[in-house]
């Protein structure tokens, strides 16, 4: 049984195949956290200690025990108002504006299957066969009429436990929620590092690892989206933890708006890890009978290092977050028109690109920005989602038919959350943009943000997009979002503190309507590249454009960081022209191909008609190689063999049954008469033999995983290679 409840001791134990999570309701009625680690039997309440730690540690009025203080005890859902001075998950005000609550155990329920969150993305189960169960524990404050239902979704074979919370006003007076986070892990002792993923536009998700010392370390986003500055993924690990050994815990937020993730080491050397909604500009009123949902956090634990932890998250997201037609299917190799022609194209220009793409084996043409309204630059026309037939030289259907006749699928770019001041939509509905009355708005890329907290705004965009998608055989949509939310004012909001939360829920509502209406379309998320790469978006878009930066060397770092929490199948990765348009570096097309082949959404961002014949042969070979290795890249276990700061950056995909492996390398340090450099695979079948398919060489798996194999010594700068191994 995944969930075991001991009614006598009021202990709740959650088991996955390899982990155990345990909590207990203590005598005063508070829900204490006991354990999250390697699968174990019995009760771990002996880990909690009690002592008189002076009058500075306050205790609840009805306890009368100076050894008892919530300021020291490990908790499941810490809240503001009971003497715990560490960071809470919940802060609430009553109708008089007074802070403070006192949440104690009220009831619990065990249900078969994994819970769902109406209107929000969440991990899903696949029926009774996968053994998922849900534990619901309700905490209550009778004085306020406040209830908090804690939801735990146990996914046994994934080694994943999901958490969400529903805050309900079951009283007779209004309440206001000023802080709401979802999940907390309290550690009674230990010396830890925290790993987070920072960056910026075009350099997202770089790995940062810090020692957790006394005080609070937190990252988050105030930008109205999960952001490229900090990703909503956090890992806590023992200081000695490596890729292959040591304990590690992760939290991944299934939310695409602002967030905060924090690790705090308190006065008694205890550590609290937590994640949830950002406090910034958040203040959510609840009238009697209303409720507010804290979005889901995916938690996992590994006793065997960071690679195993990542593989847990990869398996969960790939098979239980990503949904729909494209979840388990090969994605088409595509050519995006942006770097080929930017805004300067016609229908004939695109057909010429498609002809060359067809010759090289590419399967889809994507028409990027510039096809709609009066959009010939990025100063105008966002919000006017009608086809510019004069520019295309005909209807959209005629263009798509011409491309389809060449054997290619057709895709299209949109940016539905934004509006230009110079647009018909803005002139008709200026109040539909988020803008503060009487204040000149802050522009980003010369555009404003539409108020997706309003249903009439979403309905208008939905109808416009459907009118376009219904015109022709559209099989791919790139959904872009190119600025942050600065001016926060909705013309219809009763409280502006609701708007950011309601905006993200509105975005999800629109996306859900579209993916249900167009199940055949492959939606790819994009936000100035990878600035909204999170599990929430992956519930609607099976892949996300990993970064606008397609430089092979920079992409090594970007994809390396992304791999800690997200599977390769979700990463859009393309080969672009050189010098690269972001940093002007020149790398060989072999390196660009090797790096891009490590993503599930493989394609090209260049003008194929400008390529020399030798480069075209490389493209043909890369497309053919992608088809051969796509299944292992999409579904295999992923190993980080070395990183972007090493002399060689190497990674590996291994089929779940160990029958095949794909290993990629890029040589980063080139020296005269250089030393031999070796790469050591992992995850192969012990005792087996493997043939490397390019050379025909046969290796014993045990020796290969012990000593590795040498790379060519006389290498070109940034030499990229993809090696394929097949078990004999």
C-alpha positions in Angstrom: 0.0 0.0 0.0 1.5 3.4 -1.0 -0.3 5.2 1.9 -0.4 3.7 5.4 -2.3 5.4 8.2 -1.8 4.4 11.8 -4.9 5.7 13.5 -3.6 5.0 17.0 -0.4 7.1 16.7 -2.0 9.4 14.0 1.0 8.7 11.8 0.8 8.9 8.0 3.4 7.0 5.9 3.8 7.4 2.2 5.8 4.8 0.3 7.1 4.8 -3.2 9.2 2.0 -4.6 12.4 3.4 -3.1 11.4 6.2 -0.7 9.4 6.8 2.4 7.7 10.0 3.5 6.3 10.2 7.0 4.4 12.7 9.2 2.5 12.6 12.5 -0.2 14.5 14.3 1.2 15.3 17.7 -0.8 15.5 21.0 -1.7 19.3 20.6 -2.9 18.6 17.1 -0.1 20.0 15.0 1.1 18.1 11.9 4.8 17.4 12.3 7.2 16.2 9.5 9.2 13.2 10.5 11.1 11.7 7.5 11.7 11.8 3.8 14.4 9.4 2.6 15.3 5.9 1.7 12.4 3.4 1.9 12.0 2.3 5.6 9.5 0.7 7.9 8.5 1.7 11.4 7.9 5.1 12.9 10.6 7.8 12.8 9.2 10.0 15.5 12.4 9.5 17.5 14.1 12.0 15.2 12.1 14.9 16.8 13.8 16.2 20.0 12.3 18.3 22.8 14.2 20.5 25.2 13.7 23.8 27.2 15.5 26.3 25.0 14.7 29.4 27.1 11.7 31.7 27.1 12.6 32.9 23.5 11.0 29.8 22.1 7.3 30.3 22.6 4.7 27.6 22.9 1.0 27.5 22.3 -1.2 28.7 25.2 -2.8 25.3 25.8 0.4 23.2 25.8 2.0 24.3 29.1 5.3 22.7 28.3 8.5 24.7 27.9 10.1 22.0 25.9 7.5 22.3 23.2 7.9 25.1 20.6 6.9 25.2 16.9 9.9 27.4 16.4 12.0 24.2 16.7 9.7 21.4 15.6 9.7 20.1 12.0 6.4 20.8 10.4 4.4 19.9 7.3 2.6 23.2 6.8 4.2 26.0 8.9 2.0 29.1 9.2 2.2 32.6 10.6 0.8 32.9 14.1 1.8 30.0 16.3 5.3 31.0 17.4 7.4 29.6 14.5 9.6 32.5 13.5 11.0 30.8 10.4 9.5 31.4 7.0 5.9 30.2 6.9 3.9 28.7 4.0 0.8 30.7 4.9 0.0 34.2 6.1 -3.6 35.3 6.5 -5.4 38.4 7.6 -9.0 38.5 9.0 -11.7 41.0 8.1 -10.2 43.5 10.6 -6.7 43.2 9.0 -5.3 41.2 11.9 -2.6 38.6 11.0 -2.3 35.2 12.6 -4.0 31.8 12.6 -3.7 28.5 14.4 -4.0 25.4 12.1 -4.5 22.0 13.7 -5.5 18.6 12.5 -9.2 18.2 11.7 -9.5 15.1 9.5 -8.0 13.0 6.8 -9.0 10.8 3.9 -7.1 8.3 1.6 -8.3 8.0 -2.0 -7.3 5.8 -4.9 -5.7 7.5 -7.8 -3.7 10.8 -7.9 -5.7 14.0 -7.2 -6.3 16.6 -9.9 -6.5 20.3 -9.6 -9.4 21.8 -11.6 -8.1 24.6 -13.8 -4.4 24.0 -13.0 -1.8 21.7 -14.4 -0.7 18.8 -12.2 0.8 15.3 -12.5 -1.8 12.8 -13.6 -2.1 9.1 -13.1 -3.0 6.5 -15.8 -5.6 4.5 -13.9 -5.6 1.8 -11.3 -2.6 0.0 -12.8 0.0 2.5 -11.7 -0.9 2.3 -8.0 -1.2 6.0 -7.4 -3.0 7.2 -4.2 -3.9 10.4 -2.6 -3.8 11.5 1.0 -5.9 14.4 2.0 -5.2 16.0 5.4 -7.3 19.0 6.5 -6.0 21.5 9.0 -8.4 24.0 10.5 -8.7 27.2 12.6 -12.2 27.3 14.0 -11.8 30.9 15.1 -11.3 32.2 11.6 -13.4 29.5 9.9 -10.2 28.7 7.9 -9.4 25.3 6.4 -6.3 24.1 4.6 -6.5 20.8 2.8 -3.1 19.3 2.2 -3.0 17.0 -0.8 -0.3 14.3 -1.2 -0.2 12.4 -4.5 2.0 9.3 -4.2 3.3 7.9 -7.5 5.1 4.7 -6.4 7.1 3.6 -9.5 8.1 7.2 -10.3 9.6 7.7 -6.8 7.7 11.0 -6.8 5.4 12.6 -4.2 3.3 15.6 -5.3 2.0 18.2 -3.0 -0.8 20.8 -3.3 -2.9 22.7 -0.9 -6.4 24.2 -1.0 -7.2 27.1 1.3 -10.9 27.5 2.1 -12.9 30.2 3.9 -15.4 28.1 5.7 -16.3 30.9 8.0 -18.7 33.9 7.9 -16.3 36.8 7.4 -13.8 37.7 4.7 -10.2 36.6 4.8 -7.1 37.7 2.9 -4.2 35.5 1.9 -1.0 37.4 1.8 1.4 34.5 1.5 0.7 31.0 0.1 3.4 28.4 -0.6 2.8 24.7 -1.3 5.4 22.5 0.1 7.9 22.4 3.0 10.6 19.9 4.0 12.0 20.4 7.5 15.3 18.6 8.3 16.2 18.2 12.0 20.0 18.1 11.2 22.5 17.9 8.4 25.0 19.9 6.4 23.6 20.7 2.9 24.2 22.4 -0.4 21.4 24.0 -2.3 21.4 23.9 -6.1 19.4 26.4 -8.1 19.3 27.5 -11.8 19.9 31.2 -12.6 20.4 33.0 -15.8 19.0 35.7 -18.1 17.6 35.9 -21.6 19.8 33.8 -23.9 21.7 32.2 -21.0 19.0 30.4 -19.0 19.4 27.8 -16.2 23.0 27.9 -15.3 23.8 25.7 -12.3 24.6 27.4 -9.0 25.6 25.4 -5.9 25.9 27.0 -2.5 26.5 25.8 1.0 23.5 26.3 3.2 24.7 28.4 6.1 22.8 30.1 8.9 20.2 32.5 7.4 17.9 32.3 4.4 18.8 31.7 0.8 16.0 32.2 -1.7 15.4 32.6 -5.4 12.2 33.5 -7.3 10.5 35.6 -9.9 8.6 38.8 -9.6 8.2 39.0 -13.4 4.7 37.6 -13.7 6.2 34.4 -15.2 8.6 31.7 -13.9 11.5 33.6 -15.7 14.9 32.9 -17.2 16.5 34.6 -14.2 15.6 31.8 -11.8 13.9 28.5 -12.6 11.2 27.0 -10.3 13.4 24.0 -9.5 15.4 23.6 -6.4 17.6 20.7 -5.2 18.9 20.2 -1.6 21.7 17.7 -1.2 24.4 16.6 1.2 27.6 18.5 0.7 29.4 15.4 -0.7 26.7 14.5 -3.1 27.8 13.9 -6.7 26.1 12.7 -9.9 26.5 9.1 -8.7 26.4 9.1 -4.9 24.8 10.9 -2.0 21.4 12.0 -0.9 19.4 14.7 -2.8 15.9 16.1 -2.6 14.1 18.2 -5.2 11.1 20.5 -5.6 9.7 21.5 -9.0 6.8 24.0 -9.1 4.1 23.2 -11.6 3.3 26.8 -12.2 4.2 29.4 -14.8 3.8 32.6 -12.8 5.9 34.2 -10.1 7.3 31.9 -7.5 9.6 31.8 -4.5 11.9 28.9 -3.4 13.8 29.2 -0.1 16.2 27.3 2.1 16.7 28.4 5.7 19.1 27.2 8.3 17.8 28.2 11.7 19.4 29.0 15.0 19.4 25.3 16.0 21.1 24.1 12.7 17.8 22.8 11.3 17.1 23.3 7.6 13.8 24.2 6.0 13.3 23.9 2.2 10.1 25.3 0.7 8.5 26.4 -2.5 5.3 28.2 -3.7 3.7 31.4 -5.0 5.7 34.6 -4.9 4.6 37.1 -2.2 5.3 40.1 -4.5 2.1 41.9 -5.5 0.1 39.0 -4.1 -2.9 39.6 -1.8 -5.9 37.3 -2.4 -9.2 38.0 -0.7 -11.5 35.0 0.1 -15.1 35.7 0.7 -17.1 33.1 2.8 -17.3 29.9 0.7 -14.4 30.7 -1.6 -11.1 28.8 -1.9 -7.7 29.3 -3.3 -5.4 26.6 -4.7 -1.7 26.5 -4.0 -0.2 25.0 -7.2 1.5 21.7 -7.2 5.1 20.9 -6.2 6.7 17.7 -7.5 9.0 16.3 -4.9 11.5 13.5 -5.4 14.4 11.9 -3.4 17.5 10.0 -4.4 20.0 8.2 -2.2 22.2 7.6 -5.2 23.2 11.1 -6.4 21.9 13.7 -8.8 21.6 11.6 -11.9 19.1 9.3 -10.3 17.2 12.3 -9.0 17.0 13.9 -12.5 15.9 10.6 -14.0 13.0 10.5 -11.5 11.9 14.0 -12.6 12.4 13.2 -16.3 10.2 10.1 -16.1 7.5 11.9 -14.2 7.4 14.9 -16.5 7.7 13.0 -19.7 5.0 10.5 -18.9 2.7 12.1 -16.3 2.9 15.9 -17.0 3.2 16.1 -20.8 -0.1 14.9 -22.3 -1.8 14.3 -25.6 -1.0 13.2 -29.1 2.7 14.2 -29.1 3.7 12.8 -25.7 5.1 9.6 -27.0 5.5 10.4 -30.7 8.7 11.5 -32.6 8.6 15.2 -33.2 9.0 16.5 -36.8 12.4 17.9 -37.8 11.6 21.5 -38.5 13.0 24.5 -40.2 12.1 27.9 -38.6 12.0 30.9 -40.9 13.1 33.5 -38.4 16.9 33.5 -38.8 16.5 32.8 -42.5 14.5 35.9 -43.4 13.1 37.6 -40.2 10.2 39.8 -41.2 11.2 40.0 -44.9 9.5 37.2 -46.6 6.7 36.3 -49.0 4.8 33.1 -49.7 7.3 32.4 -52.5 10.2 32.9 -50.2 8.8 30.4 -47.7 8.1 27.9 -50.5 11.7 28.2 -51.7 12.9 27.4 -48.1 10.5 24.4 -48.0 11.9 23.1 -51.3 15.4 23.0 -50.0 14.2 21.6 -46.7 12.5 18.8 -48.5 15.7 17.9 -50.4 17.6 17.6 -47.1 15.0 15.4 -45.3 13.5 18.1 -43.1 9.9 17.4 -42.3 8.2 20.8 -41.3 8.4 24.5 -42.2 7.5 27.0 -39.5 6.5 30.5 -40.5 7.7 32.8 -37.7 6.8 36.4 -36.9 5.5 38.7 -39.6 2.6 36.9 -41.2 -0.3 38.8 -39.6 -1.9 42.2 -39.6 0.5 45.0 -40.7 3.4 43.3 -39.0 6.6 44.1 -40.9 8.6 45.0 -37.8 8.2 44.5 -34.0 6.6 47.9 -33.4 3.0 47.0 -34.4 0.2 44.6 -35.0 0.4 42.2 -32.0 -3.2 41.4 -31.2 -4.4 41.6 -34.9 -4.4 37.8 -35.6 -5.5 37.8 -39.2 -3.5 36.7 -42.2 -1.7 39.3 -44.3 -2.6 37.8 -47.6 -1.0 40.6 -49.6 2.4 39.7 -48.0 1.9 36.0 -48.5 0.6 36.5 -52.1 -2.5 34.5 -51.4 -4.4 32.8 -48.6 -2.9 30.9 -45.8 -4.5 27.7 -47.1 -2.9 28.2 -50.5 0.5 28.6 -48.9 0.1 25.6 -46.6 -1.1 23.5 -49.5 2.0 24.4 -51.5 4.3 23.4 -48.6 2.3 20.2 -47.9 2.6 19.3 -51.6 6.4 19.2 -51.1 6.0 16.6 -48.4 6.4 19.1 -45.5 4.2 19.8 -42.6 3.4 23.5 -41.8 3.7 25.4 -38.5 3.1 29.0 -37.4 4.3 31.4 -34.7 2.0 33.4 -32.4 2.4 35.7 -29.4 -1.2 35.8 -28.1 -0.5 37.3 -24.6 0.8 40.6 -26.0 -0.6 43.6 -27.8 1.0 46.5 -29.6 -0.2 50.1 -29.1 -0.2 50.4 -32.9 -2.9 47.7 -33.4 -6.5 47.5 -34.2 -7.2 45.5 -31.0 -5.6 48.1 -28.8 -7.3 51.0 -30.5 -10.7 49.2 -29.9 -9.9 48.0 -26.4 -7.1 50.0 -24.6 -8.4 48.8 -21.2 -7.7 45.2 -22.2 -4.0 45.8 -21.6 -2.4 45.8 -18.2 -1.7 49.4 -17.6 -2.0 51.8 -14.6 -4.5 54.7 -15.2 -2.7 58.0 -15.4 0.8 56.5 -15.7 2.7 56.1 -18.9 3.0 52.3 -19.4 6.4 50.6 -19.4 7.0 49.0 -22.8 8.9 45.8 -23.5 9.8 45.1 -27.1 7.3 48.0 -27.8 4.4 45.9 -26.6 2.0 45.7 -23.7 0.6 42.6 -21.9 -3.0 41.7 -22.4 -5.1 41.2 -19.3 -5.6 37.4 -19.3 -7.3 37.5 -15.9 -10.4 38.7 -17.9 -12.5 36.2 -19.7 -13.6 38.5 -22.5 -10.0 39.1 -23.4 -9.2 35.4 -23.5 -12.3 34.7 -25.5 -11.4 37.3 -28.1 -7.9 35.8 -28.6 -9.3 32.3 -28.7 -11.7 33.2 -31.4 -9.0 35.0 -33.4 -6.6 32.1 -33.2 -9.2 29.5 -34.1 -10.1 31.5 -37.2 -6.5 31.3 -38.3 -5.9 27.6 -37.3 -9.2 26.6 -39.1 -8.1 28.1 -42.4 -5.4 25.6 -43.2 -3.6 22.4 -42.2 -1.6 23.9 -39.3 0.3 21.1 -37.4 2.6 23.1 -35.1 2.2 26.3 -33.1 5.1 28.2 -31.5 3.5 30.1 -28.5 5.8 33.1 -27.7 5.8 35.6 -24.8 8.4 38.3 -25.0 8.1 40.6 -22.0 7.5 40.6 -18.2 4.5 42.1 -16.4 5.4 45.5 -14.9 2.3 47.7 -14.7 -0.1 45.7 -12.7 -3.6 47.0 -13.0 -6.7 45.2 -14.3 -9.7 47.4 -15.1 -12.2 44.9 -13.7 -10.3 43.4 -10.7 -11.9 43.8 -7.3 -8.4 43.5 -5.8 -5.2 44.1 -7.7 -3.4 41.5 -5.6 -5.4 38.8 -7.4 -4.3 39.7 -10.9 -1.0 37.9 -11.3 -2.4 34.6 -10.0 -5.6 35.0 -12.1 -3.5 35.9 -15.1 -1.7 32.6 -15.0 -4.9 30.7 -14.4 -6.4 32.5 -17.4 -3.4 31.6 -19.6 -3.9 27.9 -18.6 -7.7 28.2 -19.4 -7.0 29.5 -22.9 -4.3 26.9 -23.6 -6.5 24.1 -22.4 -9.3 25.2 -24.7 -6.9 25.2 -27.7 -5.2 21.9 -27.0 -8.6 20.2 -26.6 -9.9 21.7 -29.8 -6.7 21.0 -31.8 -5.3 17.7 -30.4 -3.3 17.1 -33.6 -1.3 20.4 -33.2 2.2 20.2 -31.6 2.3 23.3 -29.4 5.8 24.6 -28.4 6.2 27.0 -25.5 8.5 29.9 -25.9 9.2 33.1 -23.8 12.0 35.1 -25.4 13.4 31.6 -25.7 13.5 29.7 -22.4 12.3 32.3 -20.0 9.2 30.3 -19.0 10.5 26.8 -19.0 8.6 25.0 -16.2 6.4 22.0 -15.6 3.2 24.0 -15.7 3.7 25.0 -19.4 4.7 21.4 -20.2 1.2 20.3 -19.3 0.0 22.2 -22.3 3.1 22.4 -24.6 5.0 19.1 -24.9 8.2 21.0 -25.7 9.6 24.4 -25.0 12.1 26.4 -27.0 15.1 26.0 -24.6 16.8 29.3 -25.4 17.0 32.0 -28.2 20.8 31.3 -27.9 21.7 28.5 -30.4 25.4 28.9 -30.1 26.7 25.3 -29.5 29.0 26.2 -26.7 26.5 28.3 -24.8 23.8 25.7 -25.4 26.0 23.1 -23.7 25.6 25.1 -20.4 21.9 25.8 -21.0 20.9 22.3 -21.8 23.2 20.9 -19.0 21.3 23.0 -16.5 17.9 22.3 -18.0 18.6 18.6 -17.7 18.6 18.6 -13.9 14.8 18.9 -13.9 13.5 18.4 -17.4 13.7 15.6 -19.9 15.4 16.0 -23.3 12.1 15.3 -25.0 10.9 18.7 -23.8 13.8 20.7 -25.1 13.6 22.5 -28.5 17.2 22.5 -29.9 18.2 23.7 -33.3 21.2 24.1 -35.6 21.7 27.8 -36.6 24.0 29.7 -38.9 27.5 30.9 -37.9 28.7 33.4 -36.8 26.0 33.0 -34.2 23.6 35.9 -34.1 23.7 36.1 -30.3 27.5 36.0 -29.5 29.1 35.9 -33.0 31.0 32.7 -32.2 31.8 30.3 -35.0 31.6 26.6 -34.3 31.7 23.7 -36.8 28.4 22.4 -37.9 29.3 19.0 -36.4 29.3 20.6 -32.9 26.1 22.5 -33.6 24.5 19.2 -34.7 25.8 17.2 -31.8 24.4 19.6 -29.3 21.1 20.0 -31.0 20.6 16.3 -31.4 20.5 16.1 -27.6 17.1 17.8 -27.6 13.8 16.1 -28.5 12.6 19.0 -30.6 15.4 18.9 -33.3 15.5 21.4 -36.1 17.2 24.3 -38.0 17.3 28.1 -37.7 19.1 29.3 -40.9 18.7 29.9 -44.6 19.3 26.6 -46.2 19.6 28.2 -49.6 22.8 30.0 -48.4 24.5 26.8 -47.2 27.4 25.4 -49.2 27.0 21.9 -50.5 29.3 20.3 -47.9 27.1 21.9 -45.1 24.0 20.5 -46.8 25.5 17.1 -46.7 26.0 17.6 -42.9 22.3 18.5 -42.6 21.2 15.4 -44.4 23.4 13.2 -42.2 22.2 14.9 -39.0 18.6 14.5 -40.0 19.2 10.8 -40.7 21.1 10.4 -37.4 18.2 12.1 -35.5 15.8 9.5 -36.9 18.0 6.7 -35.8 18.5 7.9 -32.2 15.3 9.8 -31.6 13.6 7.1 -29.5 16.6 6.8 -27.1 16.9 10.5 -26.7 13.2 10.9 -26.1 12.7 8.0 -23.7 16.1 6.9 -22.4 17.7 7.5 -19.1 19.9 10.6 -19.2 23.4 10.8 -17.7 25.5 14.0 -17.3 29.0 12.5 -17.8 30.8 15.8 -17.6 29.9 19.5 -17.7 30.3 22.6 -19.8 33.2 23.8 -17.5 35.2 20.6 -18.2 37.7 20.0 -21.0 35.1 17.7 -22.6 31.4 18.2 -22.2 29.7 14.8 -22.5 26.2 13.3 -21.9 24.5 10.0 -22.6 21.1 8.5 -23.2 20.5 4.8 -22.4 17.4 2.9 -23.3 15.5 1.7 -20.3 16.3 -1.9 -21.1 20.0 -1.1 -21.7 19.9 -2.3 -25.3 21.1 0.9 -26.8 23.0 4.0 -25.8 23.7 7.4 -27.4 26.6 9.4 -26.2 27.4 13.0 -27.2 30.7 14.9 -26.7 32.0 18.4 -27.5 35.7 19.0 -27.0 36.2 22.4 -25.4 39.9 22.6 -24.7 42.2 22.3 -27.7 46.0 22.2 -27.2 49.0 21.6 -29.4 50.0 17.9 -29.3 47.2 17.5 -26.8 46.8 14.7 -24.3 44.2 12.0 -24.9 40.9 12.6 -23.3 38.5 9.8 -22.2 34.8 9.7 -21.8 33.3 7.1 -19.4 29.7 5.9 -20.1 27.3 4.9 -17.4 24.1 2.9 -17.2 25.1 0.0 -19.5 24.2 -3.6 -18.8 26.9 -5.1 -16.5 28.5 -8.2 -18.1 27.3 -7.3 -21.6 29.3 -6.3 -24.7 28.4 -3.3 -26.9 29.3 -2.4 -30.4 29.9 1.2 -31.4 28.1 1.5 -34.6 30.2 4.0 -36.5 33.6 2.3 -36.0 32.4 -1.3 -35.4 34.5 -1.5 -32.2 33.3 -3.9 -29.5 33.6 -3.0 -25.8 33.0 -4.9 -22.6 30.5 -2.8 -20.7 32.2 -3.2 -17.3 35.5 -1.9 -18.6 33.8 0.8 -20.6 32.1 2.1 -17.5 35.3 1.8 -15.5 37.9 3.3 -17.8 36.0 4.8 -20.7 37.2 5.3 -24.2 39.5 7.9 -25.9 38.4 10.7 -28.1 40.4 11.7 -31.2 43.5 13.6 -30.3 44.0 15.7 -33.4 40.7 17.4 -33.2 39.2 20.6 -34.7 38.1 23.3 -32.3 34.8 22.4 -30.6 34.8 19.0 -32.2 31.4 17.4 -31.7 30.7 13.7 -32.0 27.7 11.4 -31.4 28.5 7.8 -30.5 26.0 5.0 -30.8 26.3 1.8 -28.8 24.3 -1.4 -29.3 24.3 -4.3 -26.9 25.3 -7.6 -28.5 
